[in-house]
Amino acid sequence: MYVYRTFGFNDKAERYGIQARIDSLCAELETQRIDEVQTRFERIYPYLKRRILNQRLIGRIVKIDDEPLLCLLEIFKRGDRNYEEFLNDPIEYGRSHLESQLNESQLRDWLAVAKIEQHPTQQLPELPSTLRPWLEPPGWEIETTTGDWVIYESEEWVRRFSKAEIQNAWETYYQIILKINNDAGELAHRLENGDGYNSEGERELISFTEAETQVVTDSPENVKLDGESDRYILYSKLTTYDSTVEGVLFLLAPFDHKPSPEEIAEVGHRTGLFDGSNTTNILSQQLNLYELTPFAYRSYPAYLLADEESWLAIERGKEANLALSPEEEQILQSVSSSSVGNDSLPLFINGRAGSGKSTMLIYLFADYCYRKYYTKQGHRRPEPLPGKPLFLTYNERLLEVARDGVKRLLSSHHRFVAERNQGDEIPNIDRCFQPFGTFLFNLLPPQERERFNPQNYISFHRFKQLYQGEIPSESLAKIVLHLPQGRRYSPEICWHVIRSFIKGYRQGEFMTPEDYQEDIPRKERTIDLEKFQGIYDTIWDRWYKRLTTEEGYWDDQDLIAKVLELDCYRPDYTAIFCDEAQDFTRLELQLIMKLSLLSQYNLGYQPIHSLPFAFAGDPFQTLNPTGFHWSSTQASFDAEVIAAIDPTDQLKLAINFQELAFNYRSSRAIVQFTNLIQLWRHVLFDIYELQPQTAWHPGNFPEPQKFILNQNISVEELANYIKDTIIVVP
């Protein structure tokens, strides 16, 4: 790679007495490719930094006529005020002090001479056409077929239809739904001919008459029953104000007998849609999809009823056609847009438990698993695309949920069912899902695996036990912490400092308090220097360092560091997704990018619509003592993800950060209660990024209860009440 040094840079190198060291470094860099050069520097996006003695070299990679050029711009002395200003805001400091040195005309003239005087440098190969389909946006555009209806299914419908006595008669229920849907087509025809509008030209809600279907005596308005033999379907047909659909056929419940009014009322209670009369009847109101969707569990376009096998696959596919909220649909729609300038991937989804972030990852990852074998039109590729999708998480339970979820989508979601030929099965994708720890361990050569005995693994849970003086087993009694400082700092803060900074920030060396003070931008410092110094001098230097460097114990950061040190990874993966990424260290992000096949190629000048990397994080699960803040986490992702794939900033990439506001798991009362706790955290700890959640699901749920010992509950009653119960303490 060509290396350009500014006049000011050379002047300072001579003044500080490091000219010879820099000459030697540049001689090495000139023999290396751009990806190899980047590994010799730390990233302070969009710049590069390298330490030589007490000096800090600052450079930036630019492109001149498609030729990458490393420009060495500045040398700071450690501790200088200018250096601190640079760290705190490298983009603004660079705009004011560094970018003026990058005169394109001068660089072009210098490069022309350098090409004559120097040997040609190694270049990254151009991206082959066979890999370009991986860079296309996901295919989750919202379908807007004019005049088509949408089928909604309540949770009660899904629950009942999963029972054998109902599902075994699926053909009868299918014929009933076809008849009902044909009536919906008649409604569409009436609307096309101008019926159904009032004198002001506004659409009215059109109800069906008793002649069109069977109506149970005293049934709520717009709640209908249709059936034959002993099979009946309770449903509602509604038109909405939304231009994207003509109307909604809402399947409420199947019956294997003609239901009584009391049974119909029970369905209304379970779904939260009506109460057996018209005092509370959602279905009698004029609605839009935003108001109606929270009551639905599953949805799919009505045109799929044209093929009974496709419809049956949907009915048998658990959680494969979830009725997504407008928030979820908006994210899928925005990342699927093909226009330049719209935010797509790389993506970071931030959300608390129940917010739907894992659902979003599952939907998007299913798209990449599908495109490896199928074109956008649903045709089987003659040969699968080169490269593999990879889904990583440390949590094996989450991994199983993700794997099963993607499989259900591919086998049963209406998008894939409609596109594929009948009987065309998706190949096995199990190996696309890997527990992060096991994946790293398997990368090691056999002779290195002995160092990482699973019996000596220290997770945070084990670290906390040892830190607090607990003895999980006799074999670990000798390594329990006995320092008095164990009572001064919490185990969470110590683990965070050791994992994120001392061991996980840079490759090849541990971070010292001096490094923390002088090399870490202020917005990335999550605790004050005094605490860092105290933890470093005691918990780290007098206990944990010895365990993991001398006594054979190890943690995730040791494993990652060894994989990076040995270069024992293969860049085979073209789409990489990671769940629970809220505490990823820089080493973890570096390794993820080195696994990318795309990082081995020159992606060119043209802006890329989508780069297949996605992460999800839960701010409640962070070990960061100040909580999760995207403003500080973004620096790590910019430096290790964006700069790794686009070092010259030609592609104008950015992490698309999406914050989820809804809670899809808990009742409104529970969400309001947790919002109150969050409000206190917001006030007490000045966490201004905290936002309240909104409960998505309506319905009838019990109110949260407050128990006070010896006032409204006794100790004996409480002991019996909480037996075998998991208690979540905020």
Secondary structure by P-SEA (a helix, b strand, c coil): cbbbbcaaaaaaaaaacaaaaaaaaaaaaaaccaaaaaaaccccccbbbbbcccbbbbbbbbbcccbbbbbbccccccccaaaaaaaacaaaaaaccccccccaaaaaaaaaaaaaaccbbbbccccccccccccccccccccccccbbbbbbcaaaaaaaaccccccaaaaaaaaaaaaaaaaaaaaaaaaacccccccccccccccccccccccccccccccccccccbbbbbbbbbcccccccccccccccccccccaaaaaaaaaaaccccccccccccccccccccccccccbbbbccccccaaaaaaaaacccccccccaaaaaaaaaaaccccccccccbbbbbccccaaaaaaaaaaaaaaaaaccccccccccccccbbbbbbbccaaaaaaaaaaaaaaaaccaaaaaaccccccccccccccccaaaaaaaaccccccccccccccccaaaaaaaaaccccccccccccccccccccccaaaaaaaaacccccccccccccccccccccccccccccaaaaaaaaaccccccaaaaacccccccaaaaaaaaaaaccccccccbbbbcccccccaaaaaaaaaacccccccccccccccccbbbbbbcccccccccccaaaaaaaaaaccccccccccccccccbbbbbcccccccaaaaaaaaaaaaaaaaacccccbbbbbbccccccccbbbbbccccccaaaaaaaaccbbbbcc
